[in-house]
Amino acid sequence: QKEVEQDPGPLSVPEGAIVSLNCTYSNSAFQYFMWYRQYSRKGPELLMYTYSSGNKEDGRFTAQVDKSSKYISLFIRDSQPSDSATYLCAMSEGTGRRALTFGSGTRLQVQP
Amino acid sequence: DGGITQSPKYLFRKEGQNVTLSCEQNLNHDAMYWYRQDPGQGLRLIYYSQIVNDFQKGDIAEGYSVSREKKESFPLTVTSAQKNPTAFYLCAASGGEAQNIQYFGAGTRLSVL
């Protein structure tokens, strides 16, 4: 079993839909949670960053962390064709080497 | 790309050849990382360095080597011992107040001729 599980998709939605992307994890020591967006043949860019449990909102994006369930989510409101990309969750224990553990990514396609 | 420059963008390797991928950062971050990305497998850590002249193996270090002689630079060499080098290679850096956030370069796509 992978340390971080993420549905690879593809997930296809119509423009304007609310998108829900999720990851589950097994390491209870993870404290820092990130979502990256990666366009085809580009490097990942940071979208959201949260520490411990709770919600964080930034424009059309909301990140949720439920440490008791070991489950994180990214919601995209009013989705746009420009949101079409692969979304990677990543997490860190925040100690030692500070390296991130990534999910395999979910490919999202927003249809105009 | 957040001040991280990777070159070249595309690279081709012949059988038995060593190739070096460049990564330079102007963020003044202490830590730098190399990841390999294969389709459907996310990012896997090859090597990381938390300080100049020091680096550690990641999860898939076999067939790769690195150096960290300057804070700004963290080159990755893919040696002939790496039998399946075709992949997308990503360099990242972290530091400052939010030390757990990593910023990535645009990547180098390596293919075998």
Contacts between the chains, C-beta under 8 A, distances in Angstrom:
chain1	res1	chain2	res2	distance
A	4	B	42	7.8
A	6	B	42	7.6
A	8	B	40	6.0
A	32	B	100	4.3
A	34	B	100	7.9
A	34	B	101	6.9
A	36	B	104	7.8
A	41	B	88	7.6
A	41	B	107	7.3
A	41	B	109	7.1
A	42	B	106	6.0
A	42	B	107	6.9
A	43	B	1	6.1
A	43	B	4	7.8
A	43	B	6	7.7
A	43	B	90	5.7
A	43	B	104	3.9
A	43	B	105	5.3
A	43	B	106	4.7
A	43	B	107	5.0
A	44	B	43	7.7
A	44	B	90	7.2
A	44	B	104	5.0
A	45	B	2	7.8
A	45	B	104	7.2
A	46	B	101	6.2
A	46	B	102	7.9
A	46	B	103	6.9
A	49	B	98	7.1
A	49	B	100	8.0
A	49	B	101	5.7
A	88	B	42	6.5
A	88	B	43	7.2
A	90	B	43	7.9
A	90	B	102	7.9
A	92	B	100	4.8
A	94	B	100	5.5
A	97	B	48	6.0
A	97	B	50	7.0
A	97	B	56	6.5
A	98	B	31	6.2
A	98	B	50	7.5
A	98	B	94	6.3
A	98	B	99	6.0
A	98	B	100	5.8
A	99	B	33	6.5
A	99	B	45	5.3
A	99	B	48	5.7
A	99	B	58	6.8
A	100	B	43	7.7
A	100	B	45	8.0
A	100	B	100	7.8
A	100	B	102	5.9
A	102	B	42	4.2
A	102	B	43	4.4
A	102	B	44	8.0
A	103	B	42	5.8
A	104	B	40	5.9
A	104	B	41	5.9
A	104	B	42	4.1
A	105	B	42	5.8
